[in-house]
Amino acid sequence: MFTTRPEIVGTFGAVASTHWLASQSAMRILELGGNAFDAAFCGGMVLQLVEPHLNGPGGDVPIIFHDASSGSTHVVCGQAPFPAAATIGAYRDLGIDIVPATGLLAATIPGAFDGWMQMLRDQGTMSFGDLMKVPIRYAKKGFPIVKGATDVIASVEPMMREHWHSTAEIYLPDGEIPKPGTLFRNKRLAKTWKRLVAEAEAASSDRAEQIEAARDAFYKGFVAEEIDRFCREESAMDATGRENKAFLRGDDMANWTAGYDTPLTYDYHGYTVCKCGPWSQGPTLLQNLAVLKGIDIAGMDPLGPEFVHTVTEVIKLGFADREMFYGDPNFVDVPMDTLLSDDYAAERRGLIGADASRDFRPGEIDGHGWAFDYAAAVARQPTPGNTLAGSGGGEPTVGVGGFKAKLHAGDTCHIDVVDKHGNMVSATPSGGWLQSSPTIPALGFCLGSRAQMSWLDETSPSALGPNRRPRTTLTPSFVLRDGKPYMAFGTPGGDQQDQWQLIMLLRHIHHGMNLQEAIDAPSFHTEHQPSSFYPRHASPGRLMAEGRFSQDTFDVLKSKGHDLIVGEDWSEGRLSAVTWEDGVVKAGANPRGMQGYAVGR
């Protein structure tokens, strides 16, 4: 099997992420004696800086980690909820029926910082100040900005110049779009980070107490105060074509903390796959494995039309159930036991035919679900240059409403870490993109736009509401093999995340591909399901595939009725992964986009 680079193998530790500076910064922490949790934290902070078009301090992060000392696996939910004032009625009073992708109306409580800090407090060993030295230095001294970021800056340049002046002050240095590869600085963010460290260290000499002081400074102190002031006093142009204020307030931040969850699991051919709960789309991967368990995937060519067709049809069913049943389990009774049962999987398996389905086919479970209007989703197609197109619509991002702009493929970021002890972390930070909303001038970062992922319909399990978590696409993964901790992996990509992860995992399990081979292999995804992002559209039967499949595979897929679109040869997925087995660590990272790297020894 052709690979673009070797699978990394060693015994000390490894990191794989979507940006080389994050990977190397995290590896440096391992070299300094930190554990996987320390390293993941540092790498995550670097990602907020070097991939500002994909995540930021005002965004979110779900984390799955394995603690080798206790042998336990946990989920950290850094996906914060809607503000208390964010009601369906409040949006309807503004004449809004779908939450816009941009501006302040889409802002939820920033969850990433507390998610990272909670893991660091409980699992890490190094101080907050020591771990922040590298990200602060990059923010102050500069880092080479990637082409993806400059492309996004170019796409939102009209909005920045016309409306979002605070964003322009940072991302249009000297009034110009930065050139790829040139050093880029965010001194305002450096100042925010330095103050957090200073307040933490002034509060105590104890490591845990310093972390608590930093959390307080962010959620109750100067960061929260500045966010509160900004949200009360400022309005921002958004995808509605109007200026609107935020619902978010300082009290919302003060009343929330990140929490721990027990991961959902499914046993599949000797592997136990762990995912976040139904406040994410993660359980779709488990549902898909339940259906595929009764199909001879091992007997299929992993690059052939039967594999692509079968996996695509299974994914369609899982995503239909996501739309019908998933939501914040603190507010919604999600029937996960039924959705992961053998009987239900067999019923769903029976729907897979020789031809591609163009129908929306969720399951039927008494007392659950809602009347989702799939036809309306099909009618809501995004078009650059109109008010349905919104930069900050996420994965992918498109041009700003009211301005003509080129479509840009954007997503989020990911990091996996393993240390010599077998501690492992998989994290998918996102949100708070530079194109989400105007930068808060005193802080150097903007708020997120995760509210766009919820419906303004009280009957939906993923309805918007005060203190409810939006159903996020962010979905890291962890795997045990024969009951022993084995692999942490994930990818950016919005609705594609659990599609690309499923494909990689199947090829690794059934076809013997190593990590790098499974990451490099040509991939695909369906857009049949309603998008999680504004304007919440669907494309029946749409199948996107990299150009490296054979022409015969494409011909067969078309004959089966797939609405096939062949993309560029290296256009699907940004996967990374690490494994640990009997003291041997391995890692692989995505070559697409020319910025993801795995390092280790």
C-alpha positions as CSV (number, residue, x, y, z in Angstrom):
1,M,0.0,0.0,0.0
2,F,1.4,3.4,-1.0
3,T,2.1,5.8,1.9
4,T,3.2,9.4,1.8
5,R,5.4,9.0,4.9
6,P,6.3,6.2,7.3
7,E,4.2,5.2,10.3
8,I,6.1,6.6,13.3
9,V,7.2,3.8,15.7
10,G,9.0,4.2,19.1
11,T,8.8,3.5,22.8
12,F,9.0,7.0,24.4
13,G,5.9,8.8,23.1
14,A,4.2,10.3,20.0
15,V,2.0,13.1,19.0
16,A,-0.1,13.4,15.8
17,S,-2.1,16.6,15.0
18,T,-3.4,18.8,12.2
19,H,-0.4,21.2,12.5
20,W,3.3,20.5,12.7
21,L,3.9,23.2,15.4
22,A,1.2,21.7,17.7
23,S,2.7,18.3,17.2
24,Q,6.2,19.4,17.9
25,S,5.2,21.6,20.8
26,A,3.4,18.7,22.5
27,M,6.4,16.4,21.9
28,R,8.6,19.0,23.6
29,I,6.5,18.7,26.7
30,L,7.0,14.9,26.7
31,E,10.7,15.4,26.3
32,L,10.7,17.8,29.3
33,G,9.1,15.0,31.5
34,G,5.4,15.9,31.1
35,N,2.8,13.3,30.5
36,A,0.3,12.9,27.6
37,F,-2.2,15.2,29.3
38,D,0.4,18.0,29.8
39,A,1.5,17.6,26.2
40,A,-2.1,17.6,24.8
41,F,-2.9,20.8,26.7
42,C,0.2,22.6,25.3
43,G,-0.5,21.3,21.8
44,G,-4.2,22.4,22.1
45,M,-3.2,25.9,23.1
46,V,-0.8,26.1,20.1
47,L,-3.6,25.0,17.8
48,Q,-5.8,27.9,18.9
49,L,-3.1,30.2,17.6
50,V,-1.7,28.6,14.5
51,E,-5.1,27.5,13.1
52,P,-7.2,30.5,13.9
53,H,-9.5,29.8,11.0
54,L,-10.3,26.4,12.6
55,N,-10.5,27.0,16.3
56,G,-9.9,29.6,19.0
57,P,-10.1,30.3,22.8
58,G,-13.8,31.2,22.4
59,G,-14.6,27.8,21.0
60,D,-15.3,24.2,22.3
61,V,-13.4,21.0,22.9
62,P,-14.5,17.4,23.6
63,I,-11.7,15.2,24.8
64,I,-11.5,11.4,25.3
65,F,-8.6,10.3,27.4
66,H,-7.2,7.1,28.9
67,D,-5.5,7.1,32.3
68,A,-3.0,4.3,32.4
69,S,-2.6,4.4,36.2
70,S,-6.3,3.7,36.8
71,G,-7.0,1.9,33.6
72,S,-10.0,4.1,33.0
73,T,-11.3,6.0,30.0
74,H,-13.2,9.3,30.3
75,V,-14.8,12.0,28.3
76,V,-14.3,15.7,29.1
77,C,-17.2,17.7,27.8
78,G,-15.8,21.1,26.8
79,Q,-19.0,21.8,24.8
80,A,-20.7,24.5,26.7
81,P,-24.4,25.3,26.5
82,F,-26.6,28.1,25.2
83,P,-26.9,31.3,27.3
84,A,-29.9,31.6,29.7
85,A,-31.5,34.3,27.4
86,A,-31.2,32.2,24.3
87,T,-34.7,30.9,23.8
88,I,-36.5,29.9,20.6
89,G,-38.9,32.8,21.2
90,A,-36.1,35.3,21.4
91,Y,-34.8,34.3,18.0
92,R,-38.3,34.3,16.5
93,D,-38.9,37.8,17.8
94,L,-35.9,38.8,15.6
95,G,-37.5,37.2,12.6
96,I,-35.1,34.3,12.5
97,D,-36.1,30.7,11.8
98,I,-32.5,29.2,11.4
99,V,-29.7,30.4,13.7
100,P,-27.2,32.4,11.6
101,A,-23.7,31.1,11.1
102,T,-22.0,34.4,11.9
103,G,-22.1,37.2,14.4
104,L,-23.0,37.2,18.0
105,L,-26.4,35.6,17.9
106,A,-24.8,32.2,17.3
107,A,-22.5,32.5,20.4
108,T,-22.6,29.9,23.2
109,I,-20.5,29.9,26.3
110,P,-16.9,29.4,25.5
111,G,-16.1,25.8,26.6
112,A,-12.6,25.0,25.3
113,F,-10.6,26.7,28.1
114,D,-12.4,25.0,30.9
115,G,-12.4,21.6,29.1
116,W,-8.6,21.7,28.7
117,M,-8.0,23.1,32.2
118,Q,-10.1,20.5,33.9
119,M,-8.2,17.7,32.3
120,L,-4.9,19.4,33.1
121,R,-5.8,19.9,36.7
122,D,-6.8,16.3,37.3
123,Q,-4.4,14.4,35.0
124,G,-1.5,16.6,34.3
125,T,1.8,17.1,36.2
126,M,3.2,20.4,34.9
127,S,2.2,24.0,35.9
128,F,-0.1,26.1,33.8
129,G,2.6,28.8,33.4
130,D,5.2,26.4,32.1
131,L,2.8,24.9,29.6
132,M,1.8,28.3,28.3
133,K,5.4,29.5,27.6
134,V,5.4,28.1,24.0
135,P,2.0,29.3,22.9
136,I,2.6,32.8,24.4
137,R,6.0,33.0,22.6
138,Y,4.4,32.1,19.3
139,A,1.6,34.6,19.8
140,K,4.1,37.4,20.6
141,K,7.0,36.5,18.3
142,G,5.1,35.1,15.4
143,F,4.5,31.8,13.6
144,P,4.2,31.0,9.8
145,I,0.6,31.4,8.8
146,V,-0.8,28.6,6.6
147,K,-2.5,29.1,3.3
148,G,-5.8,27.9,4.7
149,A,-5.9,30.7,7.1
150,T,-5.0,33.4,4.5
151,D,-7.6,32.0,2.2
152,V,-10.3,32.4,4.9
153,I,-9.0,35.9,5.7
154,A,-9.3,36.8,2.0
155,S,-12.9,35.4,1.9
156,V,-14.0,37.6,4.9
157,E,-11.9,40.6,4.0
158,P,-15.0,42.6,2.8
159,M,-16.8,41.9,6.1
160,M,-13.7,42.9,8.2
161,R,-13.2,46.1,6.3
162,E,-16.8,47.1,6.3
163,H,-18.0,45.9,9.7
164,W,-15.6,43.8,11.8
165,H,-12.9,46.4,12.3
166,S,-11.5,44.7,15.4
167,T,-10.9,41.5,13.4
168,A,-9.2,43.5,10.7
169,E,-6.8,45.1,13.1
170,I,-5.4,41.6,13.9
171,Y,-5.9,39.6,10.7
172,L,-5.1,42.4,8.2
173,P,-1.7,43.5,9.5
174,D,-0.6,46.8,7.9
175,G,-4.0,46.7,6.1
176,E,-3.2,43.7,3.9
177,I,-4.0,40.0,3.7
178,P,-1.0,38.2,5.1
179,K,0.9,36.0,2.7
180,P,1.2,32.3,3.4
181,G,4.3,31.4,5.2
182,T,5.0,34.8,6.6
183,L,5.3,35.4,10.3
184,F,2.0,36.3,11.9
185,R,1.4,37.6,15.4
186,N,-1.5,38.0,17.8
187,K,-0.1,40.2,20.5
188,R,-3.5,40.8,22.0
189,L,-4.0,37.1,22.6
190,A,-0.5,36.9,24.0
191,K,-1.4,39.6,26.5
192,T,-4.6,37.8,27.5
193,W,-2.7,34.5,28.0
194,K,0.1,36.3,30.0
195,R,-2.4,37.9,32.3
196,L,-4.1,34.5,32.9
197,V,-0.7,33.1,33.9
198,A,0.2,36.1,36.1
199,E,-3.1,35.9,38.0
200,A,-2.7,32.2,38.4
201,E,0.8,32.5,39.8
202,A,-0.1,35.4,42.0
203,A,-2.9,33.4,43.6
204,S,-0.8,30.5,44.9
205,S,2.3,28.4,44.6
206,D,0.3,25.2,44.4
207,R,-0.2,23.8,40.9
208,A,-3.9,22.9,41.3
209,E,-4.7,26.1,43.0
210,Q,-3.0,28.0,40.1
211,I,-5.2,26.2,37.6
212,E,-8.3,27.0,39.6
213,A,-7.3,30.7,39.7
214,A,-6.8,30.7,35.9
215,R,-10.2,29.1,35.5
216,D,-11.8,31.8,37.7
217,A,-10.0,34.6,35.8
218,F,-11.4,33.3,32.6
219,Y,-15.0,32.5,33.7
220,K,-15.5,35.0,36.5
221,G,-12.7,37.5,36.2
222,F,-11.3,39.8,33.6
223,V,-12.0,37.6,30.6
224,A,-15.7,37.1,31.5
225,E,-16.0,40.7,32.4
226,E,-14.7,41.8,29.0
227,I,-16.9,39.3,27.2
228,D,-19.9,40.5,29.2
229,R,-19.2,44.1,28.3
230,F,-18.7,43.3,24.6
231,C,-21.9,41.3,24.4
232,R,-24.0,44.0,26.2
233,E,-22.6,47.0,24.3
234,E,-21.7,45.8,20.8
235,S,-23.7,44.7,17.8
236,A,-22.3,42.7,14.9
237,M,-23.3,42.2,11.3
238,D,-24.1,38.6,10.7
239,A,-25.5,36.3,8.1
240,T,-29.0,37.8,8.5
241,G,-27.7,41.0,6.8
242,R,-28.4,42.9,10.0
243,E,-26.5,43.9,13.1
244,N,-27.5,41.9,16.2
245,K,-26.3,41.7,19.8
246,A,-25.4,38.5,21.7
247,F,-27.5,36.7,24.3
248,L,-24.3,35.6,26.1
249,R,-23.6,37.3,29.5
250,G,-21.0,37.0,32.2
251,D,-23.4,35.2,34.5
252,D,-23.7,32.4,31.9
253,M,-19.9,31.9,32.1
254,A,-19.7,32.1,35.9
255,N,-22.5,29.4,36.3
256,W,-20.9,26.8,34.0
257,T,-18.0,24.4,34.3
258,A,-16.8,21.6,32.0
259,G,-17.8,18.1,33.1
260,Y,-16.8,14.4,32.9
261,D,-18.9,11.8,31.1
262,T,-18.6,8.1,30.8
263,P,-18.0,7.3,27.1
264,L,-20.5,5.3,25.1
265,T,-18.9,2.0,23.8
266,Y,-19.5,-0.7,21.3
267,D,-17.7,-4.0,20.9
268,Y,-16.7,-4.8,17.3
269,H,-14.6,-7.8,16.2
270,G,-12.4,-7.7,19.3
271,Y,-12.2,-3.9,19.5
272,T,-14.1,-1.6,21.9
273,V,-14.8,1.8,20.4
274,C,-15.4,4.7,22.8
275,K,-17.2,7.9,21.8
276,C,-18.8,10.9,23.3
277,G,-22.5,10.8,24.1
278,P,-25.5,12.0,22.0
279,W,-24.7,15.6,22.7
280,S,-22.3,14.9,19.9
281,Q,-22.7,13.0,16.7
282,G,-20.2,10.4,18.0
283,P,-22.8,7.6,18.6
284,T,-23.4,7.4,14.8
285,L,-20.0,5.7,14.4
286,L,-21.1,3.1,17.0
287,Q,-24.5,2.6,15.3
288,N,-22.7,2.2,12.0
289,L,-20.4,-0.5,13.5
290,A,-23.4,-2.3,14.8
291,V,-24.9,-2.5,11.4
292,L,-21.6,-3.4,9.7
293,K,-21.0,-6.2,12.2
294,G,-23.3,-8.4,10.2
295,I,-21.7,-7.6,6.8
296,D,-18.5,-9.2,5.4
297,I,-16.5,-6.0,5.2
298,A,-13.2,-8.1,5.3
299,G,-14.2,-9.8,2.1
300,M,-14.5,-6.5,0.2
301,D,-11.8,-4.6,-1.7
302,P,-11.2,-1.5,0.6
303,L,-10.9,0.6,-2.5
304,G,-13.7,-1.1,-4.5
305,P,-17.2,0.0,-5.3
306,E,-18.9,-2.6,-3.0
307,F,-17.0,-1.2,0.0
308,V,-17.8,2.4,-0.8
309,H,-21.4,1.7,-1.6
310,T,-22.1,-0.4,1.5
311,V,-20.4,2.0,3.9
312,T,-22.1,5.0,2.4
313,E,-25.5,3.4,2.7
314,V,-24.9,2.5,6.3
315,I,-23.7,6.0,7.1
316,K,-26.9,7.5,5.6
317,L,-29.0,5.4,8.1
318,G,-26.8,6.4,11.1
319,F,-27.1,10.1,10.2
320,A,-30.8,9.9,9.7
321,D,-31.0,8.6,13.3
322,R,-28.7,11.4,14.5
323,E,-31.2,14.0,13.2
324,M,-34.2,12.1,14.6
325,F,-33.0,11.2,18.1
326,Y,-29.8,12.9,19.2
327,G,-29.6,15.8,21.7
328,D,-28.4,16.9,25.1
329,P,-29.3,13.9,27.3
330,N,-29.7,16.2,30.3
331,F,-32.8,17.5,28.5
332,V,-33.8,14.7,26.1
333,D,-34.4,10.9,26.6
334,V,-32.1,9.6,23.8
335,P,-32.9,5.8,23.2
336,M,-29.2,4.8,23.0
337,D,-29.8,1.2,24.3
338,T,-32.3,0.6,21.4
339,L,-30.1,2.4,18.8
340,L,-27.1,0.2,19.7
341,S,-29.1,-3.1,20.1
342,D,-28.6,-6.1,17.9
343,D,-32.2,-6.2,16.9
344,Y,-32.3,-2.6,15.8
345,A,-29.0,-3.0,13.9
346,A,-30.4,-6.0,12.1
347,E,-33.6,-4.1,11.2
348,R,-31.5,-1.2,9.8
349,R,-29.1,-3.6,8.0
350,G,-32.1,-5.0,6.1
351,L,-32.6,-1.6,4.4
352,I,-29.3,-1.7,2.6
353,G,-29.9,-2.5,-1.1
354,A,-27.9,-2.9,-4.2
355,D,-28.7,0.7,-5.3
356,A,-28.2,4.0,-3.6
357,S,-31.1,5.3,-1.6
358,R,-32.3,8.9,-2.1
359,D,-34.7,8.8,0.8
360,F,-34.3,10.1,4.4
361,R,-34.8,6.9,6.5
362,P,-34.6,7.3,10.2
363,G,-35.7,4.5,12.5
364,E,-39.0,4.4,14.3
365,I,-38.9,4.1,18.1
366,D,-42.1,4.6,20.1
367,G,-42.1,7.8,22.1
368,H,-39.0,9.3,20.4
369,G,-38.2,11.4,17.3
370,W,-39.8,14.4,15.6
371,A,-41.3,15.4,12.3
372,F,-38.2,16.5,10.5
373,D,-38.8,18.2,7.1
374,Y,-36.2,16.7,4.8
375,A,-37.6,18.3,1.7
376,A,-37.1,21.8,3.3
377,A,-33.5,20.9,4.0
378,V,-33.0,19.9,0.3
379,A,-34.4,23.2,-0.7
380,R,-31.9,25.2,1.5
381,Q,-28.8,25.1,-0.7
382,P,-26.0,27.5,0.2
383,T,-25.0,29.9,-2.6
384,P,-22.0,32.2,-2.3
385,G,-23.0,35.8,-2.3
386,N,-26.5,35.6,-0.9
387,T,-27.8,35.8,2.7
388,L,-27.9,32.1,3.1
389,A,-24.1,31.9,2.8
390,G,-22.3,32.7,6.0
391,S,-18.6,32.7,6.8
392,G,-18.4,31.0,10.1
393,G,-20.9,28.4,8.9
394,G,-18.1,26.2,9.7
395,E,-17.3,22.9,8.1
396,P,-17.0,24.0,5.3
397,T,-16.9,27.8,5.6
398,V,-18.3,29.9,2.8
399,G,-18.6,33.5,1.8
400,V,-20.2,36.1,4.0
401,G,-23.8,37.0,3.5
402,G,-24.1,40.0,1.3
403,F,-20.7,39.7,-0.1
404,K,-19.5,37.6,-3.0
405,A,-16.7,35.3,-2.0
406,K,-15.1,32.0,-3.1
407,L,-16.1,28.9,-1.3
408,H,-13.4,27.7,1.1
409,A,-13.1,24.2,2.6
410,G,-12.6,24.7,6.3
411,D,-13.1,22.5,9.3
412,T,-11.6,22.2,12.7
413,C,-8.4,20.7,14.2
414,H,-7.4,17.6,16.1
415,I,-4.6,16.3,18.3
416,D,-3.7,12.8,19.6
417,V,-1.0,12.1,22.2
418,V,0.5,8.9,23.8
419,D,3.2,8.7,26.3
420,K,5.5,5.9,27.4
421,H,3.2,5.0,30.3
422,G,0.3,4.4,28.0
423,N,-1.7,7.5,28.8
424,M,-3.6,8.6,25.7
425,V,-5.5,11.7,24.7
426,S,-7.8,12.4,21.7
427,A,-9.1,15.9,21.4
428,T,-11.0,17.8,18.7
429,P,-11.0,21.5,19.4
430,S,-13.1,23.8,17.3
431,G,-15.2,26.9,17.2
432,G,-14.3,30.5,17.8
433,W,-12.9,30.8,14.3
434,L,-11.6,34.2,13.2
435,Q,-14.6,34.2,10.7
436,S,-17.2,33.5,13.4
437,S,-17.8,37.0,14.8
438,P,-15.9,40.2,15.5
439,T,-12.8,39.8,17.6
440,I,-13.2,41.1,21.2
441,P,-10.5,43.9,21.0
442,A,-9.2,43.6,24.6
443,L,-8.8,39.8,24.4
444,G,-7.6,39.0,20.9
445,F,-10.1,36.3,20.1
446,C,-13.8,36.0,19.1
447,L,-16.7,34.0,20.3
448,G,-17.9,30.8,18.6
449,S,-21.0,30.1,16.5
450,R,-22.0,26.7,17.8
451,A,-25.7,27.7,18.2
452,Q,-26.2,27.3,14.5
453,M,-26.3,23.5,15.1
454,S,-29.6,23.6,16.9
455,W,-33.1,23.8,15.6
456,L,-35.6,26.6,16.4
457,D,-38.3,23.9,16.8
458,E,-39.3,22.8,20.3
459,T,-40.2,19.3,19.1
460,S,-36.6,18.5,17.9
461,P,-34.3,16.6,20.3
462,S,-31.6,19.0,19.3
463,A,-33.7,22.1,19.8
464,L,-32.1,25.3,21.0
465,G,-32.8,26.3,24.6
466,P,-31.3,27.9,27.8
467,N,-28.5,25.8,29.3
468,R,-28.8,23.0,26.7
469,R,-25.8,21.9,24.8
470,P,-26.0,22.2,21.0
471,R,-25.5,18.8,19.3
472,T,-21.9,19.2,18.2
473,T,-20.2,17.5,15.3
474,L,-16.9,17.4,17.3
475,T,-16.2,13.7,17.9
476,P,-12.8,12.3,19.1
477,S,-12.3,8.5,19.3
478,F,-10.6,6.0,21.5
479,V,-10.3,2.2,21.0
480,L,-9.4,-0.7,23.2
481,R,-8.2,-4.0,21.6
482,D,-9.0,-7.2,23.4
483,G,-9.9,-5.1,26.4
484,K,-6.5,-3.2,26.5
485,P,-6.0,0.5,25.6
486,Y,-5.0,0.7,22.0
487,M,-5.7,3.8,19.8
488,A,-6.6,7.4,20.0
489,F,-7.7,9.0,16.7
490,G,-9.9,11.6,15.1
491,T,-10.2,14.2,12.4
492,P,-11.6,17.6,11.6
493,G,-14.5,17.8,9.1
494,G,-17.9,18.7,10.6
495,D,-20.4,16.1,9.4
496,Q,-17.6,14.1,7.8
497,Q,-15.7,13.4,11.0
498,D,-17.4,10.1,11.9
499,Q,-17.5,9.1,8.2
500,W,-13.8,9.4,7.7
501,Q,-13.0,7.9,11.1
502,L,-15.3,4.9,10.3
503,I,-13.6,4.3,6.9
504,M,-10.1,4.5,8.5
505,L,-11.0,2.2,11.3
506,L,-12.6,-0.4,9.0
507,R,-9.5,-0.5,6.8
508,H,-7.2,-0.8,9.8
509,I,-9.3,-3.6,11.4
510,H,-10.3,-5.6,8.4
511,H,-7.7,-5.0,5.7
512,G,-4.5,-4.8,7.8
513,M,-3.6,-1.2,6.9
514,N,-1.2,0.4,9.4
515,L,-2.1,3.9,10.7
516,Q,-0.4,5.8,7.9
517,E,-1.7,3.5,5.2
518,A,-5.3,3.9,6.5
519,I,-4.9,7.7,6.7
520,D,-3.4,8.0,3.2
521,A,-5.9,5.7,1.5
522,P,-8.4,7.5,-0.8
523,S,-11.6,8.3,1.1
524,F,-15.1,9.6,0.5
525,H,-18.2,11.0,2.3
526,T,-21.9,11.5,1.8
527,E,-23.8,14.7,2.0
528,H,-27.2,13.0,1.9
529,Q,-27.9,14.0,5.6
530,P,-29.0,17.4,6.7
531,S,-25.9,19.5,7.4
532,S,-25.2,20.5,11.0
533,F,-24.2,23.9,9.7
534,Y,-26.1,26.9,8.4
535,P,-28.2,26.8,6.3
536,R,-28.9,23.2,7.4
537,H,-29.1,21.8,3.9
538,A,-29.2,18.3,2.4
539,S,-28.1,16.8,-0.9
540,P,-30.0,13.5,-1.6
541,G,-27.6,10.7,-2.7
542,R,-24.6,13.0,-2.9
543,L,-21.3,11.1,-2.7
544,M,-18.0,12.9,-2.7
545,A,-14.9,10.8,-3.5
546,E,-11.2,11.5,-4.0
547,G,-9.9,11.1,-7.5
548,R,-7.6,8.3,-6.6
549,F,-10.2,5.6,-6.9
550,S,-10.3,3.6,-10.1
551,Q,-12.5,4.6,-13.0
552,D,-14.2,1.2,-12.6
553,T,-15.2,2.0,-9.0
554,F,-16.6,5.4,-10.2
555,D,-18.6,3.7,-13.0
556,V,-20.1,1.1,-10.7
557,L,-21.0,3.7,-8.1
558,K,-22.8,5.9,-10.7
559,S,-24.6,2.8,-12.0
560,K,-25.9,2.2,-8.5
561,G,-27.5,5.7,-8.5
562,H,-25.1,7.7,-6.3
563,D,-24.9,11.4,-7.1
564,L,-21.1,11.0,-7.5
565,I,-18.8,14.0,-7.4
566,V,-15.1,13.3,-7.9
567,G,-12.9,15.7,-6.0
568,E,-9.2,16.3,-6.1
569,D,-6.9,13.4,-5.4
570,W,-6.1,14.5,-1.9
571,S,-9.2,16.2,-0.7
572,E,-10.9,13.9,1.9
573,G,-10.1,13.9,5.6
574,R,-7.4,15.2,8.0
575,L,-7.1,12.1,10.2
576,S,-4.5,11.5,12.8
577,A,-3.9,8.6,15.2
578,V,-1.6,7.2,17.8
579,T,-1.5,3.7,19.3
580,W,0.1,2.0,22.4
581,E,0.7,-1.7,22.6
582,D,3.0,-3.4,25.1
583,G,5.2,-0.3,25.4
584,V,5.4,0.3,21.7
585,V,3.9,3.6,20.4
586,K,2.9,4.3,16.8
587,A,1.5,7.4,15.1
588,G,0.3,8.6,11.7
589,A,-1.0,11.9,10.4
590,N,-2.7,13.3,7.4
591,P,-0.7,14.6,4.4
592,R,-3.6,16.5,2.9
593,G,-3.2,20.2,3.2
594,M,0.5,19.8,3.8
595,Q,0.4,20.8,7.5
596,G,-0.5,17.8,9.6
597,Y,2.4,15.8,11.1
598,A,3.1,12.9,13.5
599,V,6.3,13.0,15.6
600,G,7.6,10.6,18.1
601,R,10.5,8.3,19.2
